[in-house]
């Protein structure tokens, strides 16, 4: 097995390097492929070792890209969250609470069905068709209720110098 790994090493390494654009990462991926293959307790009979190694290399590339994307996304979300936390001040928190209270007042003035439809759509993120099916009404009814609730809240908040 080790002899086969060593004989295909240059080709696999070129393939990895071409797909990850870094020789060090390509070497690490090849080493992890070899380690996993050599660590198997039950030796498997591989008919075409070259095809097997290229398939393992392709899977390693996919895993590497997925991990890199996940790490980048998590880091950017953490940075965004840190930025939001830094912008919190007692004044901003109090203003936000007042804004929410004004929005609750505006919603309380609406008919109950309109309130529920609006909250299901804007807060819970349900699709308009799902809301229509849930209440047994037409889609256009849901759309009109959402639009009227949004206009009402916007008017109510603009009267109190808030933006919607």
N, C-alpha and C positions, 0 to 999 in steps of 0.2 A: 504494500500500500504506500509506504513512504517513497519507494522508487517511482511509483506512478505520480505521486504528488509533486516530486521534484522535477520530473520530466515535463509536466504541464505548467509548472510554476511561471515561466516567462510569459506564456500566452495568457494565462489567467490574470497575471499581474497587469499586463498591458490592457486587457479588457476592463479590469477594475479601475485602473488609472484613467482610462479614456472616459469612464462614466462618472467618476467622483472628482476628477480634476485635481487630485492631490496624491503624490506618490506615497506619502506617509500613511494616509488613510487607506489607500489601496493595499499597502503592506499589512496594515492592521487587519483589514477585512480578510485578506488571504490567510493570515495567521489564525484568525478565529475559525475560518472554514476548516483548516487543517486540524486545529485542536478539537473541534466538534467531531470530525470524522475519525480521528485517532482515539478519542475518548469513548467511542462506542464499545460497549461490552460484548455485544453480539455482532461479530463481523458479518457484514452483509455481502452478498454476492452481487457486485455491480457489473452488469454486462458491458456498459459503455462508460468507462471512468471519465473520459473527456466530457461527454454530454452531462454527466452527473456533476462534475466540478463547475462547468459553465452555468448550469442551473442553480447550483448553490451560490455561485458568485452573483448571479442576477438577483436571487433572493436577498443576499447580503446587501446589495446596492439598494433595493427597495426598503429594507429595514433601516439602513443608514439614512436615506432621504426622509423617511417617515419620522425617525428620531430627531433629525435635525429640524424638520418642520415643527414638530411638537415642542421642542425646546425653544425655538425662536418665537413661536406663538405664545408659549407660557411666559417667556421673559418679557415680551412686549405687553402682555396683559398685566403682568406684575408692575411694570413701569407705569402703565396707565393708571392702575389702581393707586400706586404711590403718589402720583401726581394729583389724583382726586383727593387723597387724604391730606396732602399738603395744603390744598385750597380750602380746607374746612376751618372755619373760624366760628366762634360763638355767634357772631352776627349773622353769618351765612346759614348756620344751622337754625337759628331762630326764624330767619326769613323763609327758609324752606318749610318749617313747621307751619308758619302762617299761611304760606301758599297752599299747603295740603289742606288745611282747615277751610280755606276759601273754596277750594275745589270740592271738598265734601259738602259744603253748604250748597254749592251750585248743583251737585248731583242730587241732593235731597229734594230739590225743587222739581225734579223731573218725575214723570210717571215711573212706577216700579219696573215695568217691562223695559222701558227705555234705559233705566239705570243698569239693569242686569245685562242687557244686550251690549251696552257701551263698555261695561267692565269686563265682560267676557272677551270682547274684541280687543280693547286697548291694554288691559292688564294681564289677562290670561293668555292672550295671543291666539284665540280660536279663530278659525276661518269663518267667514261670513256665512258660507253655505252650511257649515256644521251648526252654527247658531240657529239658522233658519230651520234646519231639521229638528233641532232640539226643542224649539218652541212651537213647531208646527205652523210656521208662517212662511210667506214668500220671501225670497232673497231680497227683493226690492224693499220690503218692509224693514228688514234688518238694515239695509243700506241707508234708508231714510232716517231711521231712529238713531243710527250712529252719527249721521251728519247733523241732525237736529241737536243731539246731545253735545257734540263738539262745538257747534255754534253757540249754544246756550252757555257752556262753560267758558268759552272765549269771551263772550259778552260780560259774563259775571266777573271774570278775572280782570278784564280790561277796566271795568268800573272801579276795581280796587287797585288799579295800577300794577297788575301782574301780567306776565306774558304767558300764553298757553302753549 
